[in-house]
């Protein structure tokens, strides 16, 4: 029974893309890709140089896009390349998930700080707790905690040792002439 052809790997995966188009000694596939996608004169692509290939792969044929497609099929058949591509894809998805999670945490923290700041201002205005709760979405317990913090801060300010005001010396009077 003949073996089923492998599922073609996505060239959108950076490992696969770099393997296909990142050979510094063979820039024809990259030039062909750029020519087909960018509206520039062909002479713009004659002196391509890959300065940081990261992956040093060599293509086996000299034909341009046919070779690239063949290489993609070869990569797709390679268990090692497939594992690397899938590991890279998983890492990228995990990284994106971590970034989304961190952003959501940061937004939630900022929103909570904002609601607490509004509640503090409303407490200073002597607004009733129920109205503050309705306006901010905070619980009564949270508003009481903020109120207690405010009272502690107020009492600390009231009990602070005040320096006596500096008294001015009376001005000297000049004799009338």
C-alpha positions, 0 to 999 in steps of 0.5 A, spaced: 500 500 500 503 506 497 504 511 503 499 517 503 503 524 501 504 528 507 500 534 509 504 540 506 506 545 512 504 552 512 510 557 509 507 562 514 511 558 519 517 562 520 521 556 521 519 553 514 519 560 511 526 561 513 528 554 510 525 556 503 527 563 502 533 564 507 539 561 504 544 566 503 547 562 497 541 562 493 537 568 493 533 566 487 526 564 491 526 570 495 527 574 489 522 571 485 517 571 491 519 579 492 518 580 485 511 577 485 508 581 491 512 588 490 510 593 485 518 594 484 522 594 477 526 587 477 532 590 477 531 592 485 531 584 486 538 583 482 543 584 488 539 581 494 543 579 500 541 575 506 545 578 512 542 574 518 539 567 515 538 564 522 537 557 518 543 555 513 539 551 508 541 549 501 536 548 496 538 542 491 535 545 485 537 551 481 529 552 478 526 558 482 519 557 484 518 549 482 524 548 487 521 552 493 515 548 492 519 541 492 523 543 498 516 545 502 514 538 500 520 535 502 520 539 509 513 537 510 515 530 509 521 530 514 519 528 521 524 533 524 522 539 520 515 538 522 517 537 529 521 544 529 515 547 525 510 545 530 514 547 536 515 553 533 508 554 532 506 552 539 511 557 542 508 563 538 501 561 540 503 560 547 507 567 547 501 570 544 496 567 549 501 570 555 501 577 552 493 577 551 493 574 558 498 579 561 494 585 557 488 583 560 491 582 567 493 589 566 487 592 564 483 589 570 488 592 575 488 599 571 480 599 571 480 597 579 485 602 581 481 607 577 474 605 580 478 606 587 480 613 585 473 615 583 470 612 590 476 616 594 474 622 591 466 621 592 468 619 599 471 626 600 465 629 597 461 625 603 457 621 598 453 616 601 456 609 601 450 606 597 451 611 591 458 610 591 457 603 590 452 604 585 457 609 581 463 605 581 461 598 582 465 596 588 462 592 594 460 596 600 466 592 604 471 595 599 468 602 600 468 601 607 476 599 607 477 605 602 473 610 607 478 607 613 484 608 609 482 615 608 480 616 615 487 614 617 490 618 612 486 624 615 487 623 622 495 622 621 495 629 617 491 632 623 495 629 628 502 631 625 506 636 629 505 643 626 511 648 626 508 654 629 508 660 624 514 664 623 512 671 626 515 677 623 519 682 627 515 689 627 517 694 622 522 700 625 518 706 624 522 712 622 522 718 626 517 724 623 521 729 620 
